[in-house]
Amino acid sequence: MTRLALTPAVRHLVRLAAGLVLSAGVLAAPAATAAAEAPDFAIRVDDGLLDRHVTHAFVMPDEAIDIAARDVPADAVMRLTGEPRLSIEATGQHAWTIAAPDAPGVYTITLANTAANSARRINLFVMQPFDPDRDAINGYRIGHYEAKALRGREIYAPPEALMPVTKATRDARLSPHFTIGQFLCHQQPDHWPKYIRVRSRLVAKLESVIDELADRGIKANTLTVMSGYRTPQYNRDIGNTTSYSRHLYGGAADIYVDTNGDDRMDDLNGDGQVDIGDAEWLADLIESMASAEPRFTGGLSAYPANSAHGPFVHTDVRGVAVRW
């Protein structure tokens, strides 16, 4: 299998051309149909710039968040629009405050430079408050999180809220190539709504994996997420004794590349076989990518096939480099 090798300089130019990406819509499918445009501005949500791949923000009911356009061209005419249920107030030049509704759900806003016909659409996921002393929400089993955060790190604290996902919102987009439904826990398949936690940094990391694959001549419309979010209950049910697994906190994904639709890892290393070597090839790619992007530092491991599934890779964004 022939792979296209791009020099670092060419990769840089390609990513500059890609710019910021516009999501195709709240309920768009996670295929290459996601519209890719190049807005001529950046977006700041509260105190952080939104990653160029991320097309979502998680908020609490009635929470007010600040949205601002940054790096705006001098001749720009900026406009922020949203669904009627959102309360939007201009607070300055190219800046707004958005008050989320009190009802959990998915709401859409669009920030546009009407002078240049460029825009970026963002899904606001309004979460549902979660009481860690309870073991279920509306009949959906959650189980119990460890009460004390591991080593005092915030990313291991019990979540204060979880995102309800219905049949109608499971295709809501987190980024150009991923929907929230791809990260759902596998328990109670017929129960709706389901509840989930997803870290935006994990989504950005997976989008960057797709970028890196493209640099090597592998065009992936998405990555198959074998396991994304897990409830503590489900984690125990499958025999995992790790109480602080990053899967429980929305910061991990077990993934593989499947561009031919056969529900298993592709022959990534071109040796004519699909085996642990392909998972190791993907893990090496992710490791090299994370070494250049410290924000993507995390756990990493390649796993072989068994009777239930093909080879895959675990990746997470725990902030500490660990490979096993």
N, C-alpha and C positions, 0 to 999 in steps of 0.2 A: 504494500500500500504506500503510495507516494504522499509525502507530507510536504507542505509548503513552509519553508523556513523564512521568517522575516527578521531583518536586522532590528536592533533596538530603536534606531532612528525611524525606520519605517513604521514600527509599531506605534511609536509616539505620534506620528502624523496621522495614522489611521484613527487613533483614539481621540485626537483633537477634532478630526472631522466628524466623529460620532457625536461629540458634544453631549448635551443633556438630552435625555430620551423622553418622548411623550408616550404615555400609556395609551393603548387603543380603547380602553373603556373599562367600566366597573366589571362587566360580565363577559369580557372578551376571553376567547380560548387562549391557552398558553402556547400558541404556535408562532410561527414566523409572521403571522398576520399582524402582530403588534406594530403599530405605526412608528417608524423611527424618523424623527426630525431633529433639528439642531437648534433649539432655542438659544438666543444670544444673551442669556442672563443666567445667573445662579439663584438658588432659593435658600433662604435661611428660615428654619423653623425653630422658634424660641432662640436658644443659644448655640445651635449647631447648623452648619451647612448640610443640606440634604444631599446625600450621595447622588451622583449623576444617574445611577441606575435605579435608585429607589423612587417608587411612585406611590408612596403611602406614608401615613403617620398614624400611630396609635394614640388615642386620647381617652380620657375619662369622661363620663357623662357630665354635662354642664361645664366642662373644663374650657378655659379660654387659652388659646395659643396665639402666638405672634407669628405672622408670615411676612417676609420681606423679600423683595427682589434685590439681588446684588450684582455688581459688574454690569450695570445696565447701560446700553448705548446712550449717547447724549440725546439722540432724536427719538428715543423710545416713548411710546404711549402705553403705559402699563394698566392692565385691568384685571381685577380679581373677581371671579363670579363663582357662585355655588348654588346648591339646592336651596329651595325656599325655607327648609327647616333649619338652615344654618344662619346664625346672626353674624353679619360681616360689617365691621366698622373701620373706616380709614383712620390711621393714626399718624400719618406723615407721608412724605413723598415715597412712593413705592413700598408702603408698609401698611399692614392691616392687622386687626385682631379678629379672630374667629371664635365665637362661642359655640361649642358643640351642643347638640340636643341632649335632653335627659334620657332619651331612649337609645339603648345600644343598637348598633347597626352600621351599615356602610354608607357614607355620604361623600359626594364628589365635589371638588373645587377645581377650577382652572385658572391658572395665572398666565396671562398672555401679553405679549408686546404686539398690540394691534397694528403698529406702524410697520412692523416687519413680518406680520403674519406668522409669528412663532409663538408656541404655547407649550405648557406642560400641565398635564392633568394629574391630580393627586387624589387617591382614595383615603378618606379619613375613616379609620376603624374605631368606632366608639365602643369601648369595652364595657364589660359588666363587672362591678366590684365583686371580689371574691373573699369570703371569710375562710381563712386556712383551718379554722376549727371544724368546719363542715367537711364531710367526705363526698358530697355530691351536689350538683346544681341541676335543678329541674329533671332529676332522674338520671343525669349523666354522671357516672362515677369518676371522681377525681382522686380519692384517697387522701393521704396526708403527707405534706412536705415536712422536712426537717425544720423544727422551729428556729434553730440557730443557723445563721448563714455560715458556710464553710470558710474558716479563717477570717471571718468578719467581712468577706467580700460581698458587695451588694448584688452581684449577679447570681449569687446562691441564696438570696433571701426568698422566702415564700412570696409568690406574686400577689399583689394587691388587687389585681383584676385579671380576667381572662376574656378572650374574644369569642362571643357566640357566633357560630357559623351555621347557616341554614342551607337547605338545598338551593335556595335562590341566590345566596351570596357565596357559595363555595368556589365560584369561578372569579371572584373579585381579585383584581390584580395587585400584587405586591411590587412587581417590577415588570419590565417588558417580557420576560421569559418565565415568570413564576406566578402562580395564583395561590391564594391562602389554602385552598383545598388540597394542594399537593403536600402540605405539612401536617394534615390532620392525623390524630392518633387512630390506630386501627381497631380500637375496641368498639363495641356496640354499633355495628355497621348500619343498623336500621333506625338508630335513635337520632332524632334531630330536635333541637339544635345540638351540635357538638361544641366543645369549648377548646380553646387553643391559646398558646403563647408562642410568638415568633419574634426573634431578635432581628431588627432591621440590618444590623451589621452582618448577620449570617446571610441574608438575602443578597446584600451587596457582594459578599465574598463569592457566592455561587454564580452571580452574574459575571464576576471577573474570571471565574473558571471558564465560562462559556467564551469570553474574550480570548483567553489563552488557548483554548481549543481551536478557535478560528485562526489564530496566528499560526497554528500547526496544520492548517488545511482541513480541520474537522468541523463541519458546520452542524451545530446542535441547536435545535429549536428550544430545548429545555434539557434539564437533567432529570432522570428518574429518581425521586426521593423515596427510597424503600422505607425509611423511618425518619420522621421529623420530630414533631412534638410527641411526647409520651406523658400520660398522666402517671403520678406515682403508683396508682393502683395497677395500671397496665404494665408498668415497668416491673412490678413485683410478680404479676401474673405470668410474665414470660421468663421468669427466673433470674432477672437481673438484680443483683444484691447491692448495686452501687446507688446509695441513697442520694448522692449529689450528681448523678449523671446530667450532663449538659442538655440531654434530650428533655428532661423534666422542666427546664427553664427556657426552652425555645431557642437554645443556642447551638444545636447540633443537627446534623443530617447525615444519614447513610445514603450514599448516592452511587449511581453508575451512569455511563453514557450509552444511550441506545438510539442511534440515528436510523437504524433499519426497522425498528418496530417489532423486534422479536422478543421483547421483554427480558433481555439479558444484556450484559456488558458487551460492547463492541470489541473487535480485535484492534485495540488501540496501538499496540506495538508492532503490528504488521507481520507477526510470525506465523499467521495461518491458524492460530488457536485462540480460544477464549479461556483464560485461566488466571491464576493469581498474578501472572506477569503483567496482565493488562491493568489489574487493580494497582499494582506497584507503579506502573507507568503513570497512572492518573495521580497517585499519591505523590510521586516525585514532582509532577507538574504543580500540584497545589503547594507543596513545600517550597519550591523555588519562587512561586508567586508570593507566598506569605513572607518570605525573607525580604522581598522588595517592598512589601506593604505591611508595616508593623501592626496596623489595625486589624489585620486578618490572622494574626498569630493565634494558634490554638492547638488542640489535639488532632492527631492524624494516625490512621492505621489502614492498611490494606488487608482485606479478608478474602479467603478462598471460597469457591463454590461449595455448596453441600446439596443434600437431596431436596431442599426447599427453595434454594435460590442460587443465582450465579454469583461471581465475585463482585465485590463492592468496596467502597472506601468510606470510612468514617472521617468527617471533618467537623470542626467546631471553632468557636471564637471565644475561648476561655481567657485569652490574653497571655497565656503562657505556652511556649512551644514544648509539646510532648509528642513523641512518636513511639508507638509500641507495635 
